[in-house]
Amino acid sequence: MLAAFEWITVIGEAANGIAAVESINTLKPELVFLDVQMPGLIGTEVITRITHQPFVVFTTAFGEHAVTAFELGAVDYLLKPFGPDRLASAMERVRAALGEPAPLAALDRLGEALSKGPLSRLFVRSGTAIVPSRSSRSRGSKPMATTLSHTPSARVTGCTSRSAASRAAWIRHALRGSTAPTW
């Protein structure tokens, strides 16, 4: 299934938890797909024993470990059996975690959401938490600007008084890295 993602290169596999710890520390991958139930160590134990800290997507048939996995910083938790659409969704989260620009499909969904009218609530990431933005916390106030961030070094500010379609076009330009249109 990973062959569908040209930006992924498989650099190793491990048959058990102990071998997974050794492989992760030696190969230092950016991303690890890790099963919860493995011989030797369970996946959550592997995460606590590694010295190299990659992004982790758990792939398992056991939902009861999901909370622990997310507490340990998992990017996603795929319950088996999962299909290509669910994997693609997880891979979008991985790309976001890696700081890569959103794929066009995600930008199209954003444009569709914005075209339905003004935003009534906006949430932003603050460290590891997702919180309501200041403008969506104050009831009845009309926000004047929204700040979006897609990489640590790039911030985009857009006026929210424009039409939803204009905002969507402005955000699409900004996230693709091109110069924002001038209004």
N, C-alpha and C positions, 0 to 999 in steps of 0.2 A: 504493500500500500504506500510506502514511503517513496517509491519510485516516481509517483505522480508529482513530487515536489523536487524540482530540479536544483533547488538551493540547499538540499540536504544531501550529505555524504555520510554513509554508514562507515564508521572507522573501527568498530569492534562490537563483540557480543560476549556475554558471560552466561555460563550455565547455572551458576548459583550465586548466592549473596556475597560470599567471601571473594569469589572471583570478580564480581561486579565492583566491589570496593577497590581491589587492586587495579582493575582496568580503568576505572574512572580516575583514580589518582595518577596513573601512569600516562594515559592517553590525553587527559585534560580536555574532554569534549565540552562544547558550549551547551549542548542539549543531551539529555538522557531520557530514554523511554524505559521505565522501570516497572516490572511486575511486583505486586504486593507479596504474593505467595511464591517464594523461591526456596529451594533447599539451602540450609545453612543459616541464612538471615532473611528476615522479611524485608521488603522494600523500604519501609520506614526506618528500620535499623541501619540499612545501607546508608541512607542519607545522614544519619547521625554519626557514622564512622568515617566518612570520606573527608579528606583535607581540601580537595579541589571542590568548588561549589558551582556546578553547572545548573542550568535551568532544568527542571524535571517535570515530565509528564508521566503520571502513573497510568498503567494499562492493566486492568484487573477485572475479575468477575465478582469481587467482593466490595460492596459499597460501604461496609462498616468502618473502613479505614480512611474514608475521605476527609473527615475533619482533621485527623492527625496529619494527613498528607498536606493539606492546605496550611496548617499551623507550621509545618516544616518548610513552607515556601513553594509548594508545587504550583506550576503554571496551570495545569489542568489535571483532570482525573477522568480517564476514559473507562467506562464500564463495558466489558465484553459481553456479548458481541457488539461491536460498533461498526458503522459503515463509513464510506468515503466522505459523506457530508459532515458527520461528527468529527472525523479526523481533520478535515479542512478547517472546521471551526477552531479546533485545538491549535492547529498550525498558525491561524491568524493571531491567536493569543501569544504563541511563541514569537512570532515576528514582532509583535508589539513589545514583548519583554526584551527582545534583542535590540529594540530601538530602530527597527527598520520601518520605512514608510508603509502605510497601509496599502494592500492591494486594491485595484480598481473596484472590485466587487464590494469591498467595505466602504469605499468612498461613494459608490452608487447608493448603498443602503443609507448612508448618512444623508445624502442629498434627498432621498425619498422621505426620510424622517423630517427633515427641515422644510420640505415643500408642503407639509400638512398644516403649516401655520407657525405662529411664534412659539418658542420654547417656554413652557410654564415652569419647568424644573431643570436645573443643570447640575450635574455632579462632576467633581474634579478629583484627581488623585493627589493626595497629600502624603508623601512618604509611602507607607504601606496601606493607608486608609483611603477609602472613597467617601467623600463628604459632600454635602450640598454646597454649591458656591454661595458666596455672600449675597449675590443678587437674588438667588432663589430662596434664601432664608427669610427675607423680609417680605411679608405678605403685602400684596398690592403695589409694591414699588416696581417701576419699570426700569429694567437694567439698561445702562447706556453702552456697555462694552463687555465682551466676553473674551477671555484669553484661552487659547488652546495651545497645547504643547505636544509635539510628536517626537521630538528628540530632545535630549538634555540641553542642547545648545540653541534650539530654535523656538521662539515664541511668536505667536501670531495673534494680533488683536483685531477684531472685526466689529463694526458697528452693528448692533442688533436692531436698530430702528429701520433697517432696510427690509425689503420684502424677503420672505422665506426663500424664494428661488435665488435672489441675489446673494443671500448669505450662503446658500449651498454652493453656488458657483465660486464665491470668494474662498470658502474653506477648501473646496476641491483644489483650487489653484495653490493655496498655501501648503496643503499637505503633499502635493506633488513636487513641491520645491521650486515652483516657478514664481515669478514676481506677481504679487497680488494685483488684481485689476484696480485702477484708480477710478474712484467715483467722485 
